Amino acid sequence: VPQYIDGHDLGDSAKAGSKVLIVTEHVKHLDTSTFQDHMSQNKEGVVWGLYGIANAIQFINEDCKLIHGNVHRGSIFVSKCGDWKLGGFELCGEANDKNSVFRR
């Protein structure tokens, strides 16, 4: 699940033919059983996870001017350390697109 790296500027290195590495981590869907495990063990973790997803949506909407359009339990992933990540960008579109499926 890609994550925006705040403040990372490739600058001239991207133009000079330098390599850009993409680092990933193992995550799993926030399915019903995972959610129930989180709720029973760590309610603060669930609140923190929802806060992270809300911040991701805010960034997508306000800074990127996009609409995610597909937020549901299957588009949320949990890392081994318990961080919640937003995925499922299949329906993502521009917020100002008048022909968007979200504006019809």
DSSP file (Angstrom, degrees, kcal/mol; ACC not computed):
  #  RESIDUE AA STRUCTURE BP1 BP2  ACC     N-H-->O    O-->H-N    N-H-->O    O-->H-N    TCO  KAPPA ALPHA  PHI   PSI    X-CA   Y-CA   Z-CA
    1    1 A V              0   0    0      0, 0.0    24,-0.1     0, 0.0    86,-0.1   0.000 360.0 360.0 360.0 115.7    0.0    0.0    0.0
    2    2 A P        -     0   0    0      0, 0.0     2,-0.4     0, 0.0    84,-0.1  -0.324 360.0-163.7 -64.6 143.8    1.7    3.2   -1.1
    3    3 A Q        -     0   0    0     82,-0.1     2,-0.2    -2,-0.0    82,-0.0  -0.997  23.2-115.5-130.1 135.3    2.2    5.9    1.5
    4    4 A Y        -     0   0    0     -2,-0.4     2,-0.8     1,-0.1     0, 0.0  -0.491  23.6-141.4 -66.5 130.7    3.0    9.5    0.9
    5    5 A I    >   -     0   0    0     -2,-0.2     3,-1.6     3,-0.1     2,-0.1  -0.857  24.1-128.4 -98.3 106.5    6.4   10.4    2.3
    6    6 A D  T 3  S-     0   0    0     -2,-0.8     3,-0.1     1,-0.3    -2,-0.0  -0.290  81.0  -2.4 -61.6 126.1    5.9   13.9    3.7
    7    7 A G  T 3  S+     0   0    0      1,-0.2     2,-0.7    -2,-0.1    -1,-0.3   0.511  85.7 143.6  78.3   5.3    8.4   16.4    2.5
    8    8 A H    <   -     0   0    0     -3,-1.6     2,-0.5     2,-0.0    -1,-0.2  -0.706  26.8-173.8 -84.0 116.3   10.6   14.1    0.4
    9    9 A D        -     0   0    0     -2,-0.7    -3,-0.0     1,-0.1    -1,-0.0  -0.944  19.8-164.8-114.5 121.9   11.8   16.0   -2.6
   10   10 A L    >>  +     0   0    0     -2,-0.5     3,-1.4     1,-0.2     4,-0.5   0.759  30.7 170.6 -75.0 -24.3   13.7   14.1   -5.3
   11   11 A G  G >4  -     0   0    0      1,-0.3     3,-0.7     2,-0.2     4,-0.5  -0.156  64.0 -16.7  53.5-138.2   14.9   17.4   -6.8
   12   12 A D  G 3> S+     0   0    0      1,-0.2     4,-1.6     2,-0.2     3,-0.4   0.662 123.1  78.8 -75.2 -16.9   17.6   17.1   -9.5
   13   13 A S  G <4>S+     0   0    0     -3,-1.4     5,-1.8     1,-0.2    -1,-0.2   0.853  90.6  53.8 -62.9 -32.8   18.5   13.5   -8.6
   14   14 A A  T X<5S+     0   0    0     -3,-0.7     3,-0.7    -4,-0.5    -1,-0.2   0.841 110.0  47.8 -68.5 -32.1   15.4   12.2  -10.4
   15   15 A K  T 345S+     0   0    0     -4,-0.5    -1,-0.2    -3,-0.4    -2,-0.2   0.763 102.9  62.6 -77.9 -25.5   16.5   14.1  -13.6
   16   16 A A  T 3<5S-     0   0    0     -4,-1.6    -1,-0.2     1,-0.1    -2,-0.2   0.365 119.5-101.9 -84.9   6.0   20.1   12.8  -13.4
   17   17 A G  T < 5 +     0   0    0     -3,-0.7    -3,-0.2     1,-0.2    -2,-0.1   0.641  67.1 156.9  85.4  14.3   19.0    9.2  -13.8
   18   18 A S      < -     0   0    0     -5,-1.8     2,-0.2     1,-0.1    -1,-0.2  -0.286  45.8-102.1 -67.8 159.2   19.4    8.2  -10.2
   19   19 A K        -     0   0    0      2,-0.0     2,-0.5     1,-0.0    -1,-0.1  -0.575  25.0-153.1 -83.2 145.9   17.4    5.2   -8.9
   20   20 A V        -     0   0    0     -2,-0.2     2,-0.4    -6,-0.1   -10,-0.0  -0.987  12.8-152.1-117.1 122.8   14.2    5.6   -6.9
   21   21 A L        -     0   0    0     -2,-0.5     2,-0.6     2,-0.0    -2,-0.0  -0.774   2.1-152.7 -97.8 138.3   13.5    2.8   -4.6
   22   22 A I        -     0   0    0     -2,-0.4     2,-0.4   -20,-0.0    -2,-0.0  -0.953  12.7-161.1-109.8 121.4    9.9    1.8   -3.6
   23   23 A V        -     0   0    0     -2,-0.6     2,-0.3     2,-0.0    -2,-0.0  -0.867  10.1-176.6-106.2 133.0    9.7    0.2   -0.2
   24   24 A T        -     0   0    0     -2,-0.4     2,-0.3   -22,-0.1    -2,-0.0  -0.764  10.0-151.5-121.2 168.8    6.7   -1.9    0.8
   25   25 A E        -     0   0    0     -2,-0.3     2,-0.4   -24,-0.1    -2,-0.0  -0.958  30.9 -94.8-137.7 158.1    5.6   -3.7    4.0
   26   26 A H        +     0   0    0     -2,-0.3    54,-0.7     2,-0.0     2,-0.3  -0.583  51.8 166.1 -74.6 128.3    3.4   -6.7    4.7
   27   27 A V  E     -A   79   0A   0     -2,-0.4     2,-0.3    52,-0.2    52,-0.2  -0.910  21.8-149.8-135.6 163.5   -0.2   -5.7    5.5
   28   28 A K  E     -A   78   0A   0     50,-1.9    50,-3.0    -2,-0.3    -2,-0.0  -0.961  31.6 -92.3-133.6 156.0   -3.5   -7.4    5.7
   29   29 A H  E     -A   77   0A   0     -2,-0.3     2,-2.0    48,-0.2    48,-0.2  -0.277  34.3-117.8 -62.6 147.2   -7.1   -6.3    5.1
   30   30 A L        +     0   0    0     46,-2.6    -1,-0.1    43,-0.8    46,-0.1  -0.581  55.1 167.0 -83.0  75.2   -9.1   -4.9    8.0
   31   31 A D     >  -     0   0    0     -2,-2.0     4,-2.7    43,-0.1     5,-0.2  -0.233  52.4 -87.6 -85.1 179.9  -11.6   -7.7    7.8
   32   32 A T  H  > S+     0   0    0      1,-0.2     4,-2.6     2,-0.2     5,-0.2   0.896 125.9  47.6 -58.2 -45.7  -14.2   -8.5   10.4
   33   33 A S  H  > S+     0   0    0      2,-0.2     4,-2.3     1,-0.2    -1,-0.2   0.906 113.3  48.1 -66.4 -40.4  -12.0  -10.9   12.4
   34   34 A T  H  > S+     0   0    0      2,-0.2     4,-2.4     1,-0.2    -2,-0.2   0.925 112.6  49.1 -63.7 -43.7   -9.1   -8.5   12.4
   35   35 A F  H  X S+     0   0    0     -4,-2.7     4,-2.7     1,-0.2    -2,-0.2   0.915 110.8  49.8 -62.1 -43.5  -11.4   -5.6   13.5
   36   36 A Q  H  X S+     0   0    0     -4,-2.6     4,-2.4    -5,-0.2    -1,-0.2   0.892 109.5  52.0 -63.5 -39.2  -12.9   -7.7   16.2
   37   37 A D  H  X S+     0   0    0     -4,-2.3     4,-1.8     2,-0.2     5,-0.3   0.928 111.5  46.9 -61.2 -44.8   -9.4   -8.6   17.5
   38   38 A H  H  X S+     0   0    0     -4,-2.4     4,-3.1     1,-0.2     8,-0.2   0.923 112.2  50.1 -62.5 -44.6   -8.5   -4.9   17.6
   39   39 A M  H  < S+     0   0    0     -4,-2.7     4,-0.2     1,-0.2    -2,-0.2   0.907 113.5  44.4 -62.2 -42.9  -11.7   -4.0   19.4
   40   40 A S  H  < S+     0   0    0     -4,-2.4    -1,-0.2    -5,-0.2    -2,-0.2   0.812 124.6  32.9 -74.5 -28.3  -11.3   -6.6   22.1
   41   41 A Q  H  < S+     0   0    0     -4,-1.8     2,-0.2    -5,-0.2    -2,-0.2   0.812 131.6  11.0 -97.2 -33.7   -7.6   -6.0   22.7
   42   42 A N     X  +     0   0    0     -4,-3.1     4,-1.4    -5,-0.3     3,-0.3  -0.644  48.2 173.9-155.8  85.7   -7.1   -2.3   22.1
   43   43 A K  H  > S+     0   0    0      1,-0.2     4,-2.2    -4,-0.2     5,-0.2   0.854  88.9  57.3 -64.2 -33.8   -9.9    0.2   21.7
   44   44 A E  H  > S+     0   0    0      1,-0.2     4,-2.6     2,-0.2    -1,-0.2   0.862 102.8  55.5 -64.3 -34.1   -7.3    3.1   21.7
   45   45 A G  H  > S+     0   0    0     -3,-0.3     4,-2.3     2,-0.2    -1,-0.2   0.866 106.9  49.3 -65.0 -36.7   -5.6    1.4   18.7
   46   46 A V  H  X S+     0   0    0     -4,-1.4     4,-2.7    -8,-0.2     5,-0.2   0.921 111.4  48.7 -67.6 -44.0   -8.9    1.4   16.8
   47   47 A V  H  X S+     0   0    0     -4,-2.2     4,-2.2     1,-0.2    -2,-0.2   0.924 113.1  47.8 -61.2 -43.9   -9.5    5.1   17.6
   48   48 A W  H  X S+     0   0    0     -4,-2.6     4,-2.2     2,-0.2    -1,-0.2   0.886 111.4  51.3 -64.9 -38.6   -5.9    5.8   16.5
   49   49 A G  H  X S+     0   0    0     -4,-2.3     4,-2.2     2,-0.2    -2,-0.2   0.924 110.5  47.5 -63.6 -45.2   -6.4    3.8   13.3
   50   50 A L  H  X S+     0   0    0     -4,-2.7     4,-2.5     1,-0.2    -2,-0.2   0.870 109.9  54.1 -63.4 -36.6   -9.6    5.6   12.4
   51   51 A Y  H  X S+     0   0    0     -4,-2.2     4,-2.2    -5,-0.2    -1,-0.2   0.913 108.2  49.6 -62.3 -42.8   -7.8    8.9   13.1
   52   52 A G  H  X S+     0   0    0     -4,-2.2     4,-2.1     2,-0.2    -2,-0.2   0.896 111.3  48.2 -63.4 -41.2   -5.1    7.9   10.6
   53   53 A I  H  X S+     0   0    0     -4,-2.2     4,-2.5     2,-0.2    -2,-0.2   0.903 110.5  52.0 -66.0 -41.0   -7.6    7.0    7.9
   54   54 A A  H  X S+     0   0    0     -4,-2.5     4,-2.4     1,-0.2    -2,-0.2   0.901 110.0  49.2 -61.7 -40.4   -9.4   10.3    8.5
   55   55 A N  H  X S+     0   0    0     -4,-2.2     4,-2.4     2,-0.2    -1,-0.2   0.885 109.7  51.7 -65.5 -38.6   -6.1   12.1    8.1
   56   56 A A  H  X S+     0   0    0     -4,-2.1     4,-2.4     2,-0.2    -2,-0.2   0.922 111.3  46.9 -63.3 -43.8   -5.4   10.2    4.9
   57   57 A I  H  X S+     0   0    0     -4,-2.5     4,-2.8     2,-0.2     5,-0.2   0.902 111.1  52.0 -65.1 -40.8   -8.8   11.1    3.4
   58   58 A Q  H  X>S+     0   0    0     -4,-2.4     4,-3.0     2,-0.2     5,-0.6   0.923 110.5  48.3 -61.1 -43.8   -8.3   14.7    4.5
   59   59 A F  I  X>S+     0   0    0     -4,-2.4     5,-1.8     1,-0.2     4,-1.3   0.929 112.9  47.9 -61.3 -45.9   -4.9   14.8    2.7
   60   60 A I  I  <5S+     0   0    0     -4,-2.4     6,-2.5     3,-0.2    -2,-0.2   0.921 119.3  39.4 -61.5 -45.0   -6.4   13.2   -0.5
   61   61 A N  I  <5S+     0   0    0     -4,-2.8     4,-0.4     4,-0.2    -2,-0.2   0.954 127.2  28.2 -71.5 -51.5   -9.4   15.6   -0.5
   62   62 A E  I  <5S+     0   0    0     -4,-3.0    -3,-0.2    -5,-0.2    -2,-0.1   0.924 130.2  30.1 -84.1 -46.5   -7.7   18.9    0.5
   63   63 A D  I  <<S+     0   0    0     -4,-1.3    -3,-0.2    -5,-0.6    -4,-0.1   0.892 131.4  31.9 -83.4 -41.0   -4.1   18.7   -0.6
   64   64 A C  S   <S-     0   0    0     -5,-1.8    -3,-0.2     2,-0.1    -4,-0.1   0.605  95.1-134.2 -92.7 -12.9   -4.5   16.5   -3.7
   65   65 A K        +     0   0    0     -4,-0.4    30,-2.7    -6,-0.3    31,-0.5   0.904  61.3 130.2  58.3  43.7   -8.0   17.6   -4.7
   66   66 A L  E     -C   94   0B   0     -6,-2.5     2,-0.5    28,-0.3    28,-0.2  -0.842  55.6-136.5-122.6 160.0   -9.1   14.0   -5.2
   67   67 A I  E     -C   93   0B   0     26,-3.1    26,-2.0    -2,-0.3    35,-0.1  -0.985   7.7-156.0-115.2 126.1  -12.0   11.9   -4.1
   68   68 A H        -     0   0    0     -2,-0.5    23,-0.3    24,-0.2    -1,-0.2   0.972  17.3-176.1 -65.9 -54.9  -11.1    8.4   -2.9
   69   69 A G        +     0   0    0     23,-0.1    -1,-0.1     1,-0.1    20,-0.1   0.524  63.1  67.2  75.9   7.3  -14.6    7.0   -3.6
   70   70 A N        +     0   0    0     17,-0.1     2,-0.6     5,-0.0    20,-0.1   0.012  55.2 149.7-150.5  34.9  -14.0    3.6   -2.3
   71   71 A V        +     0   0    0      3,-0.1     2,-0.3    15,-0.1    17,-0.1  -0.653  25.4 122.6 -80.8 117.5  -13.5    3.7    1.5
   72   72 A H  S >  S-     0   0    0     -2,-0.6     3,-2.0     1,-0.0     4,-0.3  -0.931  77.8 -80.7-158.6 175.8  -14.7    0.5    3.2
   73   73 A R  G >  S+     0   0    0      1,-0.3     3,-1.0    -2,-0.3   -43,-0.8   0.817 126.3  56.2 -56.8 -33.0  -13.3   -2.2    5.4
   74   74 A G  G 3  S+     0   0    0      1,-0.2    -1,-0.3   -45,-0.1    14,-0.1   0.623 102.9  54.8 -76.2 -12.4  -11.6   -3.9    2.4
   75   75 A S  G <  S+     0   0    0     -3,-2.0    12,-3.5    12,-0.1     2,-0.5   0.330  93.7  83.6-101.4   7.0   -9.7   -0.8    1.4
   76   76 A I  E <   - B   0  86A   0     -3,-1.0   -46,-2.6    -4,-0.3     2,-0.3  -0.935  62.0-167.5-111.1 133.4   -8.1   -0.4    4.9
   77   77 A F  E     -AB  29  85A   0      8,-2.9     8,-3.1    -2,-0.5     2,-0.4  -0.869  10.4-146.5-120.8 151.8   -5.0   -2.4    5.6
   78   78 A V  E     -AB  28  84A   0    -50,-3.0   -50,-1.9    -2,-0.3     6,-0.2  -0.975  12.6-144.4-121.6 129.7   -3.2   -3.1    8.9
   79   79 A S  E >   -A   27   0A   0      4,-2.7     3,-1.8    -2,-0.4   -52,-0.2  -0.309  34.8 -98.4 -82.1 172.3    0.6   -3.4    9.2
   80   80 A K  T 3  S+     0   0    0    -54,-0.7    -1,-0.1     1,-0.3   -53,-0.1   0.819 125.8  52.4 -61.1 -30.9    2.3   -5.8   11.6
   81   81 A C  T 3  S-     0   0    0      2,-0.1    -1,-0.3     1,-0.0    -3,-0.0   0.414 124.4-102.6 -88.4   4.1    2.8   -3.0   14.0
   82   82 A G  S <  S+     0   0    0     -3,-1.8     2,-0.2     1,-0.3    -2,-0.1   0.484  70.1 147.2  94.3   3.0   -0.9   -2.0   13.9
   83   83 A D        -     0   0    0      1,-0.0    -4,-2.7    -5,-0.0     2,-0.4  -0.537  43.1-134.4 -72.8 137.9   -0.7    1.0   11.7
   84   84 A W  E     -B   78   0A   0     -2,-0.2     2,-0.3    -6,-0.2    -6,-0.2  -0.802  22.6-168.6 -95.0 133.6   -3.8    1.5    9.5
   85   85 A K  E     -B   77   0A   0     -8,-3.1    -8,-2.9    -2,-0.4     2,-0.5  -0.927  17.2-130.2-123.5 145.2   -3.2    2.3    5.8
   86   86 A L  E     +B   76   0A   0     -2,-0.3   -10,-0.2   -10,-0.2     2,-0.2  -0.843  39.4 148.9 -98.5 128.0   -5.7    3.4    3.2
   87   87 A G        +     0   0    0    -12,-3.5   -17,-0.1    -2,-0.5   -12,-0.1  -0.429  28.6  93.3-129.1-154.2   -5.7    1.6   -0.2
   88   88 A G    >   +     0   0    0     -2,-0.2     3,-0.5     1,-0.1    -1,-0.1   0.934  37.9 161.0  66.4  49.2   -8.3    0.8   -2.8
   89   89 A F  G >   +     0   0    0      1,-0.2     3,-1.3     2,-0.1    -1,-0.1   0.130  33.9 116.1 -89.0  21.7   -7.8    3.8   -5.0
   90   90 A E  G 3  S+     0   0    0      1,-0.3    -1,-0.2   -20,-0.1   -21,-0.1   0.822  83.0  37.2 -60.8 -32.7   -9.5    2.1   -8.0
   91   91 A L  G <  S+     0   0    0     -3,-0.5    -1,-0.3   -23,-0.3    10,-0.1   0.293  85.1 136.3-102.6   8.8  -12.3    4.7   -8.1
   92   92 A C    <   +     0   0    0     -3,-1.3     2,-0.3   -26,-0.1   -24,-0.2  -0.302  26.8 162.3 -61.3 136.9  -10.2    7.7   -7.2
   93   93 A G  E     -C   67   0B   0    -26,-2.0   -26,-3.1     7,-0.0     2,-0.1  -0.950  43.5 -73.7-150.4 169.1  -10.9   10.8   -9.2
   94   94 A E  E >   -C   66   0B   0     -2,-0.3     3,-1.1   -28,-0.2   -28,-0.3  -0.429  34.4-138.0 -68.5 137.4  -10.4   14.5   -9.4
   95   95 A A  T 3  S+     0   0    0    -30,-2.7   -29,-0.1     1,-0.2    -1,-0.1   0.804 102.4  48.3 -66.5 -29.6  -12.6   16.5   -7.0
   96   96 A N  T 3  S+     0   0    0    -31,-0.5     2,-0.7     3,-0.0    -1,-0.2   0.366  78.0 120.8 -94.7   5.3  -13.4   19.1   -9.6
   97   97 A D    X   -     0   0    0     -3,-1.1     3,-1.4     1,-0.2     6,-0.1  -0.598  46.8-163.5 -74.5 111.8  -14.3   16.7  -12.4
   98   98 A K  T 3  S+     0   0    0     -2,-0.7    -1,-0.2     1,-0.3    -3,-0.0   0.701  88.9  53.7 -70.3 -19.1  -17.9   17.6  -13.3
   99   99 A N  T 3  S+     0   0    0      3,-0.0    -1,-0.3    -3,-0.0     5,-0.1   0.324  81.9 128.4 -95.6   6.9  -18.3   14.2  -15.2
  100  100 A S  S X  S-     0   0    0     -3,-1.4     3,-1.6     1,-0.1     4,-0.5  -0.258  71.3-121.8 -62.7 148.7  -17.1   12.2  -12.2
  101  101 A V  T 3  S+     0   0    0      1,-0.3     3,-0.5     2,-0.2    -1,-0.1   0.751 113.5  61.1 -61.2 -23.3  -19.3    9.3  -11.1
  102  102 A F  T 3  S+     0   0    0      1,-0.2    -1,-0.3     2,-0.1    -2,-0.1   0.607 103.1  49.5 -80.1 -11.9  -19.6   11.1   -7.7
  103  103 A R    <         0   0    0     -3,-1.6    -1,-0.2     1,-0.1    -2,-0.2   0.446 360.0 360.0-104.9  -3.1  -21.2   14.2   -9.3
  104  104 A R              0   0    0     -4,-0.5    -1,-0.1    -3,-0.5    -2,-0.1   0.469 360.0 360.0 -80.6 360.0  -23.9   12.4  -11.3
